[in-house]
Amino acid sequence: MAGPLPEGQPAPADGALPSSARIGAEGRAFGVYVHVPYCRVRCGYCDFNTYTASELGGTSQRDYAAQVREEITFGAEVMRRAGLPQRPVSTVFFGGGTPTLLPPSDLADMLAAIDSHWGLAPNAEVTTEANPDSVDAAALEQLAAAGFTRVSFGMQSAVPHVLATLDRTHTPERIPLVTRWAREAGLQVSVDLIYGTPGESLSDWERSIDAALATEPDHISAYALIVERGTKLATRIRRGEIAEPDEDLHADMYELADARFTEAGFGWYEISNWARTPETRSRHNLAYWTGEDWWAAGPGAHSHIGGTRWWNVKHPGAYAQRIAAGESPAHSREVLSPESQRDERVLLETRIADGLPLDVLTGEERRSIPGLIADELLDGRAAIAGRAVPTLRGRLLADTVVHRLLASSSNTVR
């Protein structure tokens, strides 16, 4: 289970949004995230809000789809009362946990509820995450028939000892099978990788890169392992059973991945994400990085509408109680000031290949651009064209780029 929820302001029981949520809404896309908090086994590195069967405290996975449908109904009414414009849903993302532990019919029912209350755009991107051993060819065909367009497989590694350290339950041989089945079902395919696992060598990582590319995916994500406090992995490191991740090796692994993905025809569009074409970028994740609106359903899920963020109660039991009472499942919320929204935009858009428009920055902040170019952290040509785009070195030192931009006008990232 994840750590405690962040502090915030009390969230109203009726879910009412402030009037500021309407400002500029016509120009923002709208997406939906559905959190499915169930896992067969918790991976040792995972800090997400997930639960195995023994931790559900009397709640049942069988009731979950109905609860999410109720939250979607509730959310549509909240947005109507707030006076937000009718916008079709441009992206839907089922994450977890392992969404595909639920029957395909449950995922289809939740997607149908989203379409019924908000309407799916004609070209909507609809993704589910999946563990390689949680789906078969028939399940993937059912998901495609229900309107899913994309599946993101948690591959993580192609090396058995790395998978064992991460407590993954699938074998490397499973990856080519499930990616082929997904393509045959007409789904776009993304594979997720993790690098920097204790005991993973550069040659191990290269083996995983090769295996991922061999599946001919449309999209690849590669994330550096972060050891989260309270996880099984953190305990093993503290006890000295395994070594801490090596940050220098992390950098070497990132550079190797970027080089190999680029050679294979993929283009980076966010620090940890590469797509075969601009059309196969994850539009849902880009919406997070560019400040669009999304309603997030499920325990612990975080929503954002027009600068107002809120997060749901964590445990499926507490979530079920709120839903049954007809109340908002939100635990707390925060309403960002215009200054905080602007700082957050700097933080997020300097992570993407499209970059941050320089006119978002103050005059003082823009004066830091030549130094960042000289230090090979920002792309000089992009800056001439009016955008702050990180170089490869800038991607590795993304926090430094943001700190130097905002520190130049004595702002702090909030």
Secondary structure by P-SEA (a helix, b strand, c coil): cccccccccccccccccccccccccccbbbbbbbbbccccccccccccccccccccccccccaaaaaaaaaaaaaaaaaaaaccccccccbbbbbccccccccaaaaaaaaaaaaaacccccbbbbbbbbccccccaaaaaaaaaacccbbbbccccccaaaaaaacccccccaaaaaaaaaaaabbbbbbbbbcccccccaaaaaaaaaaaaaacccbbbbbccccccccaaaaaaaacccccccaaaaaaaaaaaaaaaaaacccccccccccccccccaaaaaaaaabbbbbbbccbbbbbcccbbbbccccaaaaaaaaaacccccccbbbbcaaaaaaaaaacccccccccccccccaaaaaaaaaaaaaccccaaaaaaccccccaaaaaaaaaaaaaaaaccccccc
